Amino acid sequence: MAGQPTKMTESRLALLREAFMWGCTDSEACCYAQIAPSTLYHYCERNPEFLELKNSLKDMPVMKSKRIITNALDDGDLNTANRVVDRKEGQKIVQTNVELTHEQWLDTLD
């Protein structure tokens, strides 16, 4: 006697791949593909290559973001360059507030 037909059809696998490329969680991807999370987990147990693919696809939004940042840097985008340096190097530039009296300020105008 044959078991139930599999819910993991090619069209559902395509939906899962699409959702994982967006960075969706397992739960979100399953909702999008209209399957139970347990169906995904059982499929991954039987198909470890899909588990590897799933994990790689989940990194795609970060990789795309890095590509966009690199393109902006290549285009000479100063704001992006400053943000990259600030995130990588921290706030190494220290701002100094200088207080001047009115007379001192007037002296700077001469």
Sequence and secondary structure as in RCSB ss.txt:
>XXXX:A:sequence
MAGQPTKMTESRLALLREAFMWGCTDSEACCYAQIAPSTLYHYCERNPEFLELKNSLKDMPVMKSKRIITNALDD
GDLNTANRVVDRKEGQKIVQTNVELTHEQWLDTLD
>XXXX:A:secstr
      S  HHHHHHHHHHHHTT  HHHHHHHHT  HHHHHHHHHH HHHHHHHHHHHTHHHHHHHHHHHHHHHT
T HHHHHHHHHHHH S          HHHHHHHH 
